[in-house]
Structures are given as C-alpha cells and as structure tokens.
C-alpha cells in the first residue's frame, strides 16, 4: 500500500524521539545506579550493587517508599470513591446538564497544580480558613495541628488533584455501556440496585482499573504536595530522590531509587492492562 | 417449560371467547412538542399473537416501550388483567422483551444470560439450572451454554434473547423487530419457528415489525399503526380482504385505488361502472391486482365488470406476472395473473364488483 520511504518517514520521528528522550536517559540512569560517588564528590565508574544494598539496609529509604505507596493507595481509593459516583451520575442521570457538569469536572485540570496546592495550604494552616472557622463556631479551642504538614494534608491534596484522572476513564467506560443492556436488566426483573451490581459495574471495570492506575502512579511519584504540605511526617520517595540528585549530590543512589520506582510502575501498568483486557468485551 | 399451561390454539384471532390479557386505553405519547402516539386503544387476548405493524416513525416501538415500562405514556392507561401496569416500574411487570439488537449481557455466558431473570428473582439454584437447560434445549442452543455472546452468530444470539425472556414465564412477551437483523432465509425459518414456539408455550406475543409479509405470516391479529394512530386492527385475512382505509390497502400488499363517483347506486370511474349500495358522492375503492382477470373472448358472466386496455408493462415474478394496463381516461390497472404466456398487447379485463372494496381516504398526517 504505502511505499517504504513513506513508512520510514512516518515512523522514524517518533522512534527517534522515544530513543533520544526516553530510552537513552533511562539507560543512562540505569548505568548510574551501579556507580558511586567519591569523597571528593566525583562519580566513580565502578560497577557494583552497593546502591541497591543501601536501599534495603537504610530504613529511611524503604520506609519512605512504603509510606509513599500507602499514601498513593489511599489517594487511589478516595479518588475512586469520589470519581465513580460522579461519573455514574453524569453518565446515567445528568441528561441535559451533562456537558456543563463534565466541563466543571475538567476545568480544575487547567488550573496550575501549584495554585491548588497553595490553596489547600491556606485552608488547612493553623490560622487557615478551616481552623478559623472551627474556632469561630467553638467546635475547637486551639488550631488543629494535624490538618497541615501531615500525611493527611498530602492525601487530601493529592485526592483533590487526581480525582479527575480517575473520573475520566470511568466516565468513558460508563458511556460505552449500551443503554439497552440496562433496559434488558430491568425488563428481566432486576431492581436498579441489582442492575448496577450485575451489569453496570462489571462492564465499567476496565475504566475503574485505568482510573486507579492513573491515580496511583501519578500520586506515587508526586513530590510537590509532600514538599508544600507534607511536613517531616509526610515526606514521599520523590522528595528523597530530588534531594539526592540536588543537595546531597548522590546521583547514583538517586538513580537506583528511581529505577526501583520505574520497575514498580511498569509492573503495575502490565498488571492493570491484563486486568482491563480480562474485563473488556467489545 | 412443561409446567406452563398449554393452550390449544387452532385458529386463533377469530376466537372471541378468550379473556383479555392486556388493555391499552387511550394512550398518547409526546416528546416535547412532537406527538408520537395519539389516543391508542388496543386489547390483547391471552395466547394471542398480535403484531403492531407500521413504517419507521409510526410510533410502534414507542408503544412497545410504554408496555414494557421504558417510556411513560403522556396520557391514557395500560392494564394487565385487573392491575394497572403503567404505574409499575419495568422490573415489576410480568412482561419480558426480546430487543431488536438482542441486548445480551456481554460479560455473561449464554447460560448466565438465560439465568439472569431467575437469579435476580432469587430462585433456588437447582430450579434455575433445570429451567435454564430446558429453555436452551427449546431454542436448540444447549451446545453453546458456556459461550460468550460475542462468540455466537446473530441467529443464535436471537435464540438466546428469546430463551432469556421465555425462561421467566412472562404473561406477555414483547418482540421489537427481532428478525430484522437476520438474512432473508434465516428470517423465514425463524418466523415459522417463532410462531410454533408461541403456540407451544401459549404466551401472548406482541410483535413489532415494519414488514407486512412477516406480519401476515405470523399474526393472529395485526394492528396497523400510521403516524401515531391506529388505522385498523384485524386478522390478516380481514385486513387484506377488507382494508379499512386507502393507506391500509396500499401498505398491505399491492392494490389499485379507484376514485369513483356514486350516483343512484352506480359507481363510475372512467370506463368502469358497477353497482354498489352506497350513498351518492365520491367514493374510494381498493381492487387487488389478483382479483382482476384476463377475460377470454367468450361473453362475460353476468354481473362482472369488463374493460379493454393496452398493456404498458409486464413484470415476470415466477409464479405470477404483474401487468400494467392503460384503460383510457387516465385509468391504469395493475393486474396479477398466473402467467400470461408471452408478450401482450391489447387485453380484456374483468372483475366482480364485490372485489372493489370501499375504503376511507387516508388524510395526510403531520
């Protein structure tokens, strides 16, 4: 059909792009993770597994990684709990205002991440909006300290930021369910509740898996929310990577941690793709 | 489904002794300003095969959806026995539907699809298994019990949709053009199967179609819908032999519509004249092509109408032949003969006045 020259012209640019800006940097990072830093802060090109050993030995690294996963898991759960009902309502019940409501869900995505994170800072701070209000109505006498600079603040902010990412694929999956299946279910005597659990939810699982993957992967690698709102107890693994590449000037160890995260994310993507395939029937 | 009461049906439709199952009373439906149905009243008897026939946009599917509960009537009532049906949600109605596109659940196997209605009704598992395998046997699909719907053909999906509805032993089965997606041969085969299945289970069927031939073959009675109003409700023979309106006469089969003038019991239309007990004035008649014969040279039998004309067109259809004959004064008659044996030029035609059926005009509707 198409000449070889045409095919090459079409495929070469993206291939080149991926190689130069993705594969090569990853390869470089992979190499770095086996090197080390001398006392005079020079990179020593000696190949060993010391960095990976350190990852396991030094508590702060693997504990922070686990905490990051725990935070990401909670963000995923809350994003799904918020995003699913929203998508369900929009897809099945908001017949006329559908487009408007859809835009309202999407618009926050256009607002700068930093602005939204700072907004939460002014809400949650010790003389912030929430604490002032609570004291004003005499529900509390002192500012609640756990609101800001805590894992709570990080989970809350990340949930706010990543819920649209969970919402979108769920909404798309729900929109793809033929409405005559819902009618058929009612016709066969299933109540709206039974219809939801036996027809609508199973058919929306690919969207749920995709949404969960988005929310988990994006919040796992987040470093701004913990930096601005996390405090010492809300530090995440990306903050450590940033400081290792920056202030600590230990690129090899930073690369080793990054590579472990990359591996984790790739495994997750493969797993979620399998799950999606298993539950799609089109 | 051996426990279902079997109703011996010989010549259904004419049987007036059977009780009324479903009663549609003055139902109307509007979507915004668009009137889809107006003042529909219709009764369905127990064990009856009723077809709602109409062109696309006639409102036939909307009427079916009102009975199933997917649409709410803007006015009027639907009764089933002595219970008001139209106030119940679809999942409480003892009515099941076979959808046009079958609407099988893609994530469930054939078996699970058929079991769906019994499962949500929380029947015991042993009973479900027995009834499902019985239903699959009835539609000859037992071999595909474990397949997913996407792995079986359209005709097979159709059978599953039928089994999934019938397994619940509804009082009334609604079928929304279930054969329209099948090819011609399979379609004819399914028409026969569906009809015999309906007699076997004795459940009332309301069958929606735009295909008049299908309606004629399968139905006990046909309700012909046009632009949201019922034109005629009658048996296939009645509706074909005595169409109530010009529209019915033209929609069901071919016909010659003759606009005549009655004066003192004599109808005149161009060169034609015959007697009819009608009041003076304009009158419209339907004359089926097969009721016009090519007359022989011999003298006409008394009482038959005879006319001479020029053959303009001959179309060979195998068993029969359609001939267009120009009889002068702007009158063109279409004649169906059992084969003329070659090209014709001038012919003598005859028909008996009883076959010219007076019909009402069908005014345009918006």
HADDOCK unambig.tbl for C-alpha pairs under 7 A between the chains (distance, minus, plus):
assign (segid A and resid 180 and name CA) (segid B and resid 103 and name CA) 5.89 0.50 0.50
assign (segid A and resid 181 and name CA) (segid B and resid 103 and name CA) 5.31 0.50 0.50
assign (segid A and resid 181 and name CA) (segid B and resid 104 and name CA) 6.95 0.50 0.50
assign (segid A and resid 181 and name CA) (segid B and resid 105 and name CA) 6.51 0.50 0.50
assign (segid A and resid 184 and name CA) (segid B and resid 103 and name CA) 6.46 0.50 0.50
assign (segid A and resid 186 and name CA) (segid B and resid 90 and name CA) 5.82 0.50 0.50
assign (segid A and resid 186 and name CA) (segid B and resid 91 and name CA) 4.73 0.50 0.50
assign (segid A and resid 187 and name CA) (segid B and resid 90 and name CA) 5.61 0.50 0.50
assign (segid A and resid 187 and name CA) (segid B and resid 91 and name CA) 5.41 0.50 0.50
assign (segid A and resid 187 and name CA) (segid B and resid 96 and name CA) 5.75 0.50 0.50
assign (segid A and resid 187 and name CA) (segid B and resid 97 and name CA) 6.60 0.50 0.50
assign (segid A and resid 188 and name CA) (segid B and resid 91 and name CA) 6.43 0.50 0.50
assign (segid A and resid 188 and name CA) (segid B and resid 96 and name CA) 6.35 0.50 0.50
assign (segid A and resid 188 and name CA) (segid B and resid 117 and name CA) 4.76 0.50 0.50
assign (segid A and resid 189 and name CA) (segid B and resid 91 and name CA) 3.91 0.50 0.50
assign (segid A and resid 189 and name CA) (segid B and resid 92 and name CA) 6.17 0.50 0.50
assign (segid A and resid 189 and name CA) (segid B and resid 117 and name CA) 6.00 0.50 0.50
assign (segid A and resid 189 and name CA) (segid B and resid 120 and name CA) 6.72 0.50 0.50
assign (segid A and resid 189 and name CA) (segid B and resid 121 and name CA) 6.96 0.50 0.50
assign (segid A and resid 190 and name CA) (segid B and resid 91 and name CA) 5.68 0.50 0.50
assign (segid A and resid 190 and name CA) (segid B and resid 120 and name CA) 5.58 0.50 0.50
assign (segid A and resid 191 and name CA) (segid B and resid 91 and name CA) 6.09 0.50 0.50
assign (segid A and resid 281 and name CA) (segid B and resid 106 and name CA) 5.99 0.50 0.50
assign (segid A and resid 281 and name CA) (segid B and resid 107 and name CA) 6.45 0.50 0.50
